[in-house]
Amino acid sequence: MEKSRILIIGGTGHIGKHIVTASVRLGHLTVVLTRDSSPSDPAKAQLIKSFADSGAALIKGDVSDHGSLVKAVKSADIVISAVGPHQVGEQTRIIAAIKEAGNVKVDNDHSVYVPTQQLPVPLDILLSIGHAVYIKGEHKFKIDPSSGVDAGELYPDVKYTTVDDYLNRLL
């Protein structure tokens, strides 16, 4: 079976770096969209070097630059967006680039993954809350890490899985 060409947007982020590693490990031709292929931050520079050393290709571009986004999408069969919470609203730009590129096809087996569960609240409300908390800093809550509160206690209805199990299901 032929392996897919996978573009990962947000590959240097907290979750994205694991997706890049899993994609390469599974033998897919992996392309990572990065704003800067030689950043001044030593940790990010080392991460990008490790991607290149593992066989992932790097393509310079940005979610806010439509031309570079379309060019990156044209290099892939599958697009995975792992952008951070402050860029969730930018997903529409990624979708527009996918539509313009025209090479990522939607079918029943792969290429575009859409959550089957509906959000419990409208997306614009979640984005507004995220903007208020992350951008404007309008929050007064703190969770003391030393309190030992487990996420399962805070959100008992959420089913949790390991990162490896999640990545293996995704890819």
C-alpha positions as CSV (number, residue, x, y, z in Angstrom):
1,M,0.0,0.0,0.0
2,E,1.3,3.4,-1.0
3,K,2.0,5.8,1.9
4,S,0.3,9.2,2.0
5,R,1.9,12.6,1.6
6,I,1.0,14.4,4.8
7,L,1.2,18.1,5.5
8,I,1.2,19.1,9.1
9,I,0.4,22.6,10.0
10,G,1.4,23.5,13.5
11,G,4.0,20.8,13.6
12,T,6.3,22.6,16.1
13,G,3.6,22.9,18.7
14,H,2.9,20.9,21.8
15,I,0.8,18.2,20.0
16,G,2.0,18.8,16.5
17,K,5.5,17.6,17.2
18,H,4.1,14.2,18.2
19,I,2.0,14.1,15.1
20,V,5.1,14.8,12.9
21,T,7.1,12.0,14.8
22,A,4.2,9.5,14.4
23,S,3.8,10.3,10.7
24,V,7.5,9.9,9.9
25,R,7.6,6.7,12.1
26,L,4.7,5.2,10.1
27,G,6.6,5.8,6.9
28,H,4.6,8.7,5.4
29,L,6.2,11.4,3.3
30,T,5.8,14.1,5.9
31,V,5.9,17.9,5.2
32,V,5.9,20.4,8.0
33,L,4.8,24.0,7.4
34,T,7.0,26.3,9.4
35,R,7.2,30.1,9.6
36,D,11.0,29.9,10.2
37,S,13.2,27.0,9.2
38,S,16.1,28.4,11.4
39,P,14.5,30.1,14.4
40,S,16.5,32.0,17.0
41,D,14.9,29.9,19.8
42,P,17.4,27.1,20.4
43,A,14.7,24.6,21.5
44,K,12.6,25.2,18.4
45,A,15.7,25.1,16.2
46,Q,16.6,21.7,17.6
47,L,13.1,20.5,17.1
48,I,13.1,21.6,13.4
49,K,16.6,20.0,13.0
50,S,15.2,16.7,14.4
51,F,12.3,16.8,11.9
52,A,14.8,17.2,9.0
53,D,17.1,14.5,10.4
54,S,14.2,12.1,10.7
55,G,13.2,12.6,7.0
56,A,10.4,15.2,7.3
57,A,10.5,17.9,4.7
58,L,10.2,21.5,5.8
59,I,8.3,24.1,3.8
60,K,8.4,27.8,4.8
61,G,5.0,29.4,5.1
62,D,2.3,30.8,7.4
63,V,-1.4,30.3,7.9
64,S,-1.9,34.0,7.3
65,D,0.0,33.8,3.9
66,H,-2.5,32.3,1.5
67,G,0.0,31.8,-1.3
68,S,2.4,29.8,0.9
69,L,-0.4,27.9,2.4
70,V,-1.8,26.8,-1.1
71,K,1.8,25.8,-2.2
72,A,2.2,23.7,1.0
73,V,-1.2,22.0,0.5
74,K,-0.3,21.1,-3.1
75,S,2.5,19.0,-1.7
76,A,0.1,16.7,0.2
77,D,-2.7,14.2,0.0
78,I,-3.7,14.7,3.6
79,V,-3.6,17.9,5.6
80,I,-3.5,17.8,9.4
81,S,-4.0,21.0,11.3
82,A,-2.4,21.1,14.8
83,V,-2.5,24.8,15.2
84,G,-2.7,26.1,18.8
85,P,-5.8,27.4,20.5
86,H,-5.1,31.0,19.6
87,Q,-5.3,30.1,15.9
88,V,-8.5,28.0,15.9
89,G,-10.2,30.8,14.0
90,E,-7.6,30.5,11.3
91,Q,-8.9,27.1,10.2
92,T,-11.0,28.8,7.6
93,R,-7.8,30.0,5.9
94,I,-6.6,26.4,5.8
95,I,-9.9,25.2,4.3
96,A,-9.8,27.9,1.7
97,A,-6.2,26.9,0.7
98,I,-7.3,23.2,0.5
99,K,-10.2,24.2,-1.8
100,E,-8.0,26.3,-4.0
101,A,-5.2,23.7,-4.3
102,G,-7.8,21.2,-5.4
103,N,-5.6,18.1,-4.8
104,V,-6.8,17.0,-1.3
105,K,-9.9,15.0,-2.0
106,V,-12.6,14.2,0.5
107,D,-13.6,10.6,0.6
108,N,-14.9,8.0,3.1
109,D,-11.5,6.6,3.9
110,H,-9.1,9.5,4.6
111,S,-7.8,13.0,3.6
112,V,-10.1,15.2,5.7
113,Y,-10.9,14.3,9.3
114,V,-14.0,16.0,10.8
115,P,-15.1,15.3,14.4
116,T,-18.4,13.5,14.4
117,Q,-19.4,14.9,17.8
118,Q,-21.1,18.3,17.7
119,L,-19.7,21.0,20.0
120,P,-21.9,21.5,23.1
121,V,-21.8,25.3,22.5
122,P,-21.5,27.3,19.3
123,L,-17.9,27.8,18.1
124,D,-18.1,31.6,18.2
125,I,-18.8,31.5,21.9
126,L,-15.8,29.2,22.4
127,L,-13.6,31.5,20.3
128,S,-14.8,34.5,22.3
129,I,-14.0,32.9,25.6
130,G,-10.6,31.8,24.2
131,H,-9.9,35.3,23.0
132,A,-10.9,36.8,26.4
133,V,-8.7,34.4,28.3
134,Y,-5.7,33.9,26.1
135,I,-5.4,37.2,24.3
136,K,-6.9,39.7,26.7
137,G,-6.1,37.9,29.9
138,E,-9.6,38.3,31.4
139,H,-9.6,35.5,33.9
140,K,-9.3,35.2,37.6
141,F,-9.0,31.5,38.0
142,K,-5.9,29.5,38.8
143,I,-5.5,25.8,39.3
144,D,-2.7,25.1,41.8
145,P,-0.6,22.3,40.3
146,S,0.4,21.2,43.7
147,S,-3.2,20.4,44.6
148,G,-3.0,17.1,42.7
149,V,-6.3,17.6,40.9
150,D,-6.5,15.0,38.1
151,A,-8.2,16.0,34.9
152,G,-10.5,13.0,35.3
153,E,-11.8,14.6,38.4
154,L,-12.5,17.9,36.8
155,Y,-14.1,16.4,33.7
156,P,-15.4,12.9,34.6
157,D,-17.5,12.5,31.4
158,V,-14.5,12.9,29.1
159,K,-12.8,9.7,27.8
160,Y,-9.1,10.1,28.0
161,T,-6.4,8.3,26.0
162,T,-2.7,8.3,25.7
163,V,-1.0,10.4,23.1
164,D,0.4,7.3,21.4
165,D,-3.1,5.7,21.2
166,Y,-4.5,8.9,19.8
167,L,-1.7,9.3,17.2
168,N,-2.0,5.7,16.1
169,R,-5.7,6.2,15.5
170,L,-5.2,9.4,13.7
171,L,-2.6,8.1,11.3
